Amino acid sequence: MNSEEEYSGLTKVLGIIGGIIGIGLLIFFTCWSSIEPTEYGLKYNIFTKNVDSSYVYPGGRYFLFFTSSFARFPKIAKSIVFGNSPNADAKPLQTRTKEGLSLSMDVSFQYKLDKNLLIELYRLYNIFYEATLIRIARDAILQEAGKFEAPEYWTKRAQIAEIMQKTLVEEFAKAKAGCIGLQILKIELPSAYENQIVLTQVEVQKKKMKEFEQQAALIRSLINIDTSEALRNITIINSSANSQSQIIKQNAISESRKKILSAESEVFSNAMTSLGLSNIEIIQWIYNNWIEQNQNATILLGVNNPIITIRN
């Protein structure tokens, strides 16, 4: 009987120990929490909601006691859209222009959180900061939208978007966040007014087309003038080149003849010296040599200063 009691007691002790180990393992495995690479994490107490202000956790896997958890914040920029598209975060913005016309706008903006301001952001808005940013953006954009007249949304759309973004930067700074972009996606005005604006823009475009056509005609005229001037210059250059070419050619022929005569004179002079011939004798030799080379020549005798002709 004592053995049975001892066995029963041992079984209970082992059961308690196993239960404690199981609970410990359960707590150990359930106390791990992870933060995505695109997130920051703030550790807080799930009962008191007090945040640990000593450290902002980057992406990774961490062991937390069961009384703690992570509040997660985006590390990357996030986009918020006001519109009717399926992915929109809020309804389109409705307001009136400066002259009182109804205006509906689809707008998107991008915000980015500063790691160094996350603790202050959490203390202000807990994890519901995005809803607060959407409300701030709606109020700020509508306030700026009412300062512009309807035609300006056609002619100064980019400038209006820049002004709205500047306002969001200032307002988000108060909420410990940052605005890095804003786009006006769509504008809707009363149909009658939009049609009138379209007609006005068509007329403006026609006027610009006329101006472009006039500019094109002027440019073509200038091109024709430049072309004529270029052709005239080409003609002058070619004429001058031909003239210069003839001069160079004649100079070359003249220089060549001079050199030939100079060479012949030198040869005859050397011949006279070598052979001991007089001027008359060398001239007679040249004459006879020329007669021999021109068999068709005719000699007129008994005539002073006879002319020798060559018959072909």
Secondary structure, 3 states (H helix, E strand, C coil): CHHHHHHHHHHHHHHHHHHHHHHHHHHHHHCEEEECCCEEEEEEECCCCCECCCCCECCEEEECCCCEEEEEEECCCEEEEECCCCCCCECCEEEECCCCCEEEEEEEEEEECCHHHHHHHHHHHCCCHHHHHHHHHHHHHHHHHCCCCCCHHHHCHHHHHHHHHHHHHHHHHHCCCEEEEEEEEEEECCHHHHHHHHHHHHHHHHHHHHHHHHHHHHHHHHHHHHHHHHHHHHHHHHHHHHHHHHHHHHHHHHHHHHHHHHHHHHHHHHHHHHHCCCHHHHHHHHHHHHHHHCCCEECCCCCCCCCCEECC
